Amino acid sequence: PLISGPFSGKFQIPTFLVELSKVLANPGNTQVARVAAGLQVKNSLTSKDPDVKTQHQQRWLAIDTSARREIKNYVLQTLGTETYRPSSASQCVAGIACAEIPVNQWPELIPQLVANVTDPSSTEHMKESTLEAIGYICQDIDPEHLQDNANQILTAIIQGMRKEEPSNNVKLAATNALLNSLEFTKANFDKEFNILNNKVFCTTRWPCRPVFSTCNVWGPVEMADLWYSGWMCSHLLLCVQITIEAMKSDIDEVALQGIEFWSNVCDEEMDLAIEATEASEQGRPPEHTSKFYAKGALQYLVPILTQTLTKQDENDDDDDWNPCKAAGVCLMLLATCCEDDVVPHVLPFIKEHIKHPDWRYRDASVMAFGSILEGPELSQLKPLVIQVRAAPDGHQNNLRSAAYEALMEIVKNSAKDCYPAVQKTTLVIMERLQRVLQMESHIQSTSDRIQFNDLQSLLCATLQNVLRKVQHQDALQISDVVMASLLRMFQSTAGSGGVQEDALMAVSTLVEVLGSDFLKYMEAFKPFLIIGLKNFAEYQVCLAAVGLVCDLCRALMANILPHCDEIMQLLLENLGNENVHRSVKPQILSVFGDIALAIGGEFKKYLDIVLDTLQQASQAQVDKTDYDMVDYLNELREGCLEAYTGIIQGLKGDQENVHPDVMLVQPRVEFILSFIHHIAEDEDRSDGVVANAVGLIGDLCTTFGKDVMKLVEVRPQINDLLSEGRRSKTNKTKTLATWATKELRKLKSQAWYVTALPSHQTTQRPCLAPKHDSYCSASFISAVTEERLNWRIMRGVLNARLDLNRLINCCSLTVSMVFSWFVFRLPAVELLPRIMEIKPTEVSSVFYT
């Protein structure tokens, strides 16, 4: 029941809603009363929980038709009578519509709403609240239920977006309705295209307040992929003019929408370029072709984007999305999309501002250079190469950071023939790192310490990039110096989480490059690894340390064993510590699998506590309305699945025969499959979870055999999960799902043969009467000797007979069938291997024939 008291009980709900709708419709009531009544009506019709929403809608449809009609009349009468925003009546109308329209009820609603908007006598409040109702309906209802009304809805929206419309509130409501209707009005865009674009663009030219301007520029952003293929070239200058006006706005939200519009255009044209390449390789024309709008707009876009790069604030939060960052991304997309054509437009800005007195302009010039590294040919970029050198102003603000970032991009994208330059760069970075470490004794102030730590972080990040490019034999020659510098850095920066994190990641890269040769540094490095694992107060450091444990396990394998006790203890403590950031815990679970893979059977001593921990983590539940928690749950499940996989593979061993140690996991197999079954029922599972789940199914099949098959058979959702994995667009998921499916089918096939075929030691046969065998055999012989049958069909007949022989454990008629095959049709050589599988003792008779 909605309430308690005299109105409680399901039979009182119609009366309750009628009375509420009367309160809502009466203009004489206070605003508070009308809003409260509208809220109660809306909440009785809809909910954020899909299941509850369905229940509310079914309850509404069960109400008497006359009562529903009365309520609908009241809420429609309320439209236009409210002086407050947003309209309560529009939400009630949408709630009722979402319940009735899908079951073909209330057909008169859309025409009535359209009439409210198009009627010249309608008030501003009437048009605004009606357009709000249309927007809510388009947002909440399945688009297929509105296809028949698409033209009418577009008519109302276009009417509300007219330049002649005096009310900006009406234009805003119409634009919001347009955004919500895009999905089901695509088919109408061809006919209404020019009208609709003109309305959108004209409305965008008349912003009266920030929120309105933001919304109206957002309209074209959402529409970009819809109208791209139909946009005439004559609209390009108009759109450039409007979006650049937005990009120049002092309001960040408006500027962001103008910039992101062109980012969307670049994305669309890059997709079209890929499609054109694929079509050319296949010798066919592409379905859609690029209009090269981005290339045509470069002369207008690049100056405003580069100018936006200079609007940075040295105190910007890295996580904040602002026009400066959006401009850098857009410039990068333009370079990728337009390639060499972007260089002449960016080059003047770089040359003019690389030595500008204001650090923001110098930083912007370096950022512009870094943004166009991908796309243009190397010959176009050579004139732009900036020498990274010691300079008097090198310490100022973000200039040094931008220079190092540009250097890292150059190293990361360097070709093989640039390896000598990479070697020299590595030596320069090492020399600078050692020089910086020697400067610590000269630090006198907090500002000096901050700059010192920032420079160490930049050098560590650059060191990672060059180490990834260094060959193994060269890495061995410099590894002693690298580790000595990093160990000294660990000692001097115990209070700086950022430097500790960067240093740990540099060690991780060195581990990847050296592999097992890193073992000689473990004793010296282990204390700092332990400090990192204990540093849950700075969770990024702890996370980097956990990732490094994974790299060490893969590089050192069994040699990590002497250090495992202490590492495992810290990992388990972190899992149980509420003060450890939640993002660390999925990675810890995953590392259990890496440790098991590295030390194999030695993992037995940790097995029980780890499996108990995984079982507890596998049962975690979160609030499904919180998207961040849903993502976290998927990460947690991925960690559990990776741990189970690593443990099973580690205990199983590399040998073809399964090692007995893995049987210690067998009591948990049923729970593991229940966990996978639970994942299969969760619609919010990620593709990564699916990939790990199907991979684990395959490992369970190859390890525990028929026991797994029986448990899977009673959980059909697992087969659905495998099917989903085989359809995945991710190669890893598709490959693992296909392999797991084959392993499962192999078990089923083996189980059938084990059931149907007695062993050589027993004389008991399956229950198949001799006369039935004779009837079957006669039918097979008749089929084989029928000359009108296609030879492929006859091959199938013989194969079927061989399956029957396998079932009844005899070869009595196989000889005669093969003889018939020799006489009447093709050679039987291909059948001999299958005949030999039936009973080895009867092979001689077949060969005799």
Helices and strands as residue ranges (DSSP letters): G 10-12, H 13-25, H 31-43, H 50-61, H 65-78, H 88-100, G 101-103, H 109-118, H 124-140, G 143-149, H 150-160, H 168-181, G 186-188, H 189-204, H 210-227, G 228-230, G 233-235, H 236-247, H 252-281, H 293-296, H 298-309, H 323-338, G 339-342, H 343-353, H 359-371, H 378-381, G 382-384, H 399-412, G 416-418, H 419-438, G 439-442, H 446-469, H 472-492, H 497-514, G 515-521, H 522-534, H 539-556, G 557-563, H 564-576, H 584-599, G 600-603, H 604-618, H 627-652, G 660-668, H 669-681, H 687-704, H 706-713, H 716-726, H 731-756, H 770-784, H 791-808, H 814-824, G 829-831, H 832-836, G 840-842, H 843-848
